[in-house]
């Protein structure tokens, strides 16, 4: 699923960042920011107009991403286990 499809406050794991072209600068920058395979990610909130931007937390860092940028990030929803 795309990060934009993830329900708010639901844990997920980054699967991949999709490149739209060879040497895609936006995809490369997203990976540099920490959106790499295996990282835990969560959509914290969405903006008031057209749910833009998305407030996304990866690790202990939060980023505001445009929906077009977040749609490039493929995630797998994490199954939380009770202790």
C-alpha positions as CSV (number, residue, x, y, z in Angstrom):
1,X,0.0,0.0,0.0
2,X,1.1,3.6,-0.5
3,X,1.9,5.8,2.5
4,X,-1.1,8.0,1.5
5,X,-3.4,5.1,2.0
6,X,-2.2,4.3,5.5
7,X,-4.8,5.2,8.2
8,X,-3.6,7.8,10.7
9,X,-1.8,6.7,13.8
10,X,-1.2,3.2,12.3
11,X,2.3,1.7,12.4
12,X,3.8,0.5,9.1
13,X,7.2,-0.6,7.7
14,X,8.7,1.1,4.7
15,X,9.0,-1.4,1.8
16,X,10.5,0.8,-0.9
17,X,10.5,4.3,-2.4
18,X,9.4,4.3,-6.0
19,X,11.6,6.1,-8.6
20,X,9.6,7.8,-11.4
21,X,12.7,8.3,-13.6
22,X,16.4,7.3,-13.6
23,X,18.3,9.2,-10.9
24,X,15.0,10.6,-9.4
25,X,16.0,13.4,-7.1
26,X,12.9,13.3,-5.0
27,X,13.1,9.5,-4.4
28,X,16.8,9.9,-3.6
29,X,16.1,12.7,-1.1
30,X,13.3,10.6,0.6
31,X,15.8,7.8,1.1
32,X,18.4,10.2,2.5
33,X,15.8,11.4,5.0
34,X,15.4,7.8,6.3
35,X,12.6,6.3,4.2
36,X,14.4,3.1,3.6
37,X,13.3,-0.5,3.7
38,X,12.6,-1.8,7.1
39,X,12.1,1.5,8.9
40,X,9.0,2.1,11.0
41,X,6.7,4.9,9.8
42,X,3.4,6.4,10.9
43,X,1.1,9.1,9.5
44,X,0.5,11.4,12.5
45,X,-1.8,14.0,11.0
46,X,-3.0,15.6,7.8
47,X,-3.5,19.3,6.8
48,X,-6.9,20.9,6.7
49,X,-7.1,21.5,3.0
50,X,-7.3,18.3,0.8
51,X,-5.4,16.5,3.6
52,X,-2.2,18.3,2.5
53,X,0.5,18.1,3.8
54,X,0.9,14.8,5.7
55,X,2.8,14.9,9.0
56,X,4.8,11.6,8.9
57,X,7.0,10.2,11.7
58,X,9.9,8.0,10.9
59,X,12.0,7.0,13.9
60,X,11.9,10.0,16.2
61,X,11.8,12.6,13.4
62,X,8.7,14.1,11.9
63,X,8.4,15.4,8.3
64,X,5.7,17.3,6.4
65,X,5.3,15.6,3.0
66,X,3.2,16.5,0.0
67,X,0.7,13.8,-0.9
68,X,2.5,13.3,-4.2
69,X,5.8,12.6,-2.3
70,X,4.1,10.3,0.2
71,X,2.5,8.3,-2.6
72,X,5.9,7.2,-3.8
73,X,6.6,5.4,-0.5
74,X,5.3,1.8,-0.4
75,X,4.6,0.4,3.1
76,X,3.4,-2.7,4.8
77,X,1.1,-2.3,7.8
78,X,2.6,-3.6,11.0
79,X,0.7,-6.1,13.0
80,X,0.9,-5.0,16.7
81,X,1.2,-7.8,19.2
82,X,-0.2,-7.5,22.7
83,X,2.5,-8.1,25.4
